[in-house]
């Protein structure tokens, strides 16, 4: 996979993916919006920045409002040419609405695939327990929050 791709592949249903880059003096969330994927029938970037995604095996299903994507947890993912490495985006927020059907680690919702997963957000077991965690890119998983199977939850990671 291209080093500049982010991967959105898990056993989770994702209804919304946001990637925000902090501006020096942001006046609104839209000022630094890099990508926005509502997954309502397509994987197009609705931020206006043209960072459209490509679906690899994931299928559209009914979501809580509109559609969502369903991933098999094996080889389904969505790729997009957005580089979220710290050298490109030292400050950023990534967030998603997800519903896990399985709480097994390691299941990434958003990750930068450069062979070392410089940043990721998903289910992990290396942050003190199995749950929602963020990977810092420095080799450590930042904490965890328990996962509730079958429940929609909003997850986010802020890097500053």
Backbone torsions as a table, in degrees:
resi	resn	phi	psi	omega
1	UNK	NA	143.6	178.7
2	UNK	-56.8	136.8	-178.0
3	UNK	-62.1	-18.1	-178.8
4	UNK	-94.2	2.9	179.8
5	UNK	-83.4	143.3	165.1
6	UNK	-99.7	148.3	-177.7
7	UNK	-114.9	132.2	178.6
8	UNK	-120.0	69.3	-174.4
9	UNK	-127.1	115.9	179.2
10	UNK	-156.8	-174.3	173.5
11	UNK	-88.5	12.7	-174.1
12	UNK	-94.1	153.6	169.1
13	UNK	-91.1	127.3	179.4
14	UNK	-112.2	127.1	-178.9
15	UNK	-101.8	-23.4	-173.7
16	UNK	-157.9	130.9	174.5
17	UNK	-126.5	129.2	177.8
18	UNK	-124.7	138.9	171.5
19	UNK	-131.4	119.1	-178.3
20	UNK	-117.4	137.7	173.7
21	UNK	-108.7	129.8	-179.4
22	UNK	-67.3	131.5	174.5
23	UNK	-91.0	164.5	-178.7
24	UNK	-59.6	-47.2	175.9
25	UNK	-134.6	78.3	-176.9
26	UNK	-67.9	139.8	177.8
27	UNK	-101.0	-17.7	177.3
28	UNK	-162.9	168.6	178.7
29	UNK	-61.0	-34.0	-177.0
30	UNK	-68.5	-23.9	-178.1
31	UNK	-57.5	-42.7	-177.0
32	UNK	-106.8	13.0	-178.1
33	UNK	-65.3	123.7	-179.1
34	UNK	-98.8	-41.4	-178.8
35	UNK	-153.8	146.6	178.2
36	UNK	-144.6	118.4	-176.1
37	UNK	-121.4	96.9	177.4
38	UNK	-76.7	-12.1	178.4
39	UNK	54.3	36.8	179.2
40	UNK	-96.7	68.5	178.4
41	UNK	97.8	-8.1	177.4
42	UNK	-155.2	174.4	176.7
43	UNK	-113.9	30.4	178.8
44	UNK	-74.5	147.6	175.5
45	UNK	-80.8	115.1	-177.8
46	UNK	-92.6	12.6	177.8
47	UNK	-80.6	-16.6	-175.2
48	UNK	91.7	3.3	-178.6
49	UNK	-94.5	-4.3	176.1
50	UNK	75.4	20.2	179.5
51	UNK	-89.2	53.9	-177.3
52	UNK	-62.0	147.2	179.0
53	UNK	-97.3	164.9	175.3
54	UNK	-123.1	127.4	-178.6
55	UNK	-83.9	134.6	177.7
56	UNK	-124.4	84.4	175.4
57	UNK	90.9	-24.9	-180.0
58	UNK	-66.6	149.1	-178.6
59	UNK	-122.4	149.5	177.8
60	UNK	-80.7	136.4	178.3
61	UNK	-136.6	171.8	176.4
62	UNK	-69.4	135.2	176.3
63	UNK	-107.6	-169.0	178.2
64	UNK	-72.2	-28.1	175.8
65	UNK	-145.9	107.5	-175.5
66	UNK	81.2	-140.9	-176.8
67	UNK	-110.9	168.6	176.0
68	UNK	-142.9	172.1	175.2
69	UNK	-106.8	140.8	176.4
70	UNK	-111.9	129.9	-179.2
71	UNK	-113.1	142.4	-177.0
72	UNK	-82.0	-8.0	179.5
73	UNK	80.8	1.2	-178.3
74	UNK	-112.1	-61.5	-175.3
75	UNK	-141.5	14.5	177.1
76	UNK	-88.2	140.4	175.8
77	UNK	-165.9	169.8	171.9
78	UNK	-121.9	132.5	177.9
79	UNK	-112.9	147.8	177.5
80	UNK	-148.0	145.3	-178.7
81	UNK	-82.8	73.3	176.3
82	UNK	-128.6	119.9	-178.8
83	UNK	-93.7	110.3	-178.5
84	UNK	-104.5	19.2	177.1
85	UNK	-64.7	149.2	-178.6
86	UNK	-59.1	-29.2	178.8
87	UNK	-69.5	-23.0	178.8
88	UNK	-96.9	-43.6	-179.7
89	UNK	-127.1	82.5	-179.2
90	UNK	-62.9	-33.2	176.6
91	UNK	-118.4	127.3	179.5
92	UNK	-162.5	161.3	173.3
93	UNK	-128.6	135.8	172.0
94	UNK	-127.0	141.7	-174.6
95	UNK	-150.0	156.8	179.5
96	UNK	-159.4	149.3	166.1
97	UNK	-90.8	127.5	-177.4
98	UNK	-139.7	155.8	173.2
99	UNK	-135.2	105.7	-178.5
100	UNK	-77.9	138.3	173.0
101	UNK	-100.2	-5.3	-178.3
102	UNK	-154.5	138.7	-178.9
103	UNK	-102.4	15.8	-178.5
104	UNK	-67.5	138.2	173.2
105	UNK	-84.7	163.4	-12.5
106	UNK	-96.8	122.6	-177.7
107	UNK	-127.5	104.4	-177.3
108	UNK	-87.4	138.9	173.6
109	UNK	-93.3	-47.5	176.6
110	UNK	-133.3	131.7	175.1
111	UNK	-152.6	154.0	173.7
112	UNK	-100.5	115.1	-174.4
113	UNK	-92.6	93.4	174.4
114	UNK	-120.1	19.4	-178.3
115	UNK	94.0	-22.1	-180.0
116	UNK	-122.4	1.6	-178.4
117	UNK	47.3	70.5	-175.8
118	UNK	-56.7	-34.7	176.4
119	UNK	-145.8	140.3	175.6
120	UNK	-156.1	161.2	177.1
121	UNK	-136.9	124.8	-178.4
122	UNK	173.8	-162.9	178.4
123	UNK	-90.3	128.5	-177.4
124	UNK	-144.0	162.8	178.7
125	UNK	-117.4	3.8	-174.3
126	UNK	-98.2	8.8	-179.0
127	UNK	-105.7	21.5	179.7
128	UNK	110.9	-12.9	178.5
129	UNK	178.2	168.7	-179.9
130	UNK	-82.3	125.0	179.3
131	UNK	173.8	-172.0	178.8
132	UNK	-65.9	127.4	-176.6
133	UNK	-143.9	163.3	173.0
134	UNK	-120.9	140.2	176.4
135	UNK	-97.8	132.6	-173.3
136	UNK	-86.7	-13.9	-177.4
137	UNK	89.8	-10.3	178.7
138	UNK	-100.2	11.9	178.8
139	UNK	96.7	4.2	-179.4
140	UNK	-123.1	147.1	175.4
141	UNK	-96.3	132.1	-174.3
142	UNK	-92.9	95.5	174.1
143	UNK	60.7	-169.5	176.1
144	UNK	-163.1	158.0	172.7
145	UNK	-133.1	129.9	-175.9
146	UNK	-53.6	147.8	-179.9
147	UNK	-95.5	136.2	172.5
148	UNK	-108.5	116.0	-178.0
149	UNK	-66.2	135.6	175.5
150	UNK	78.3	7.5	-178.9
151	UNK	-113.4	132.3	175.9
152	UNK	-70.1	136.5	179.7
153	UNK	-144.0	146.9	175.4
154	UNK	-96.7	120.6	178.2
155	UNK	-114.7	144.7	-179.4
156	UNK	-150.6	152.1	173.7
157	UNK	-133.8	134.5	178.3
158	UNK	-115.1	125.9	177.4
159	UNK	-112.0	123.6	-177.8
160	UNK	-139.0	NA	NA
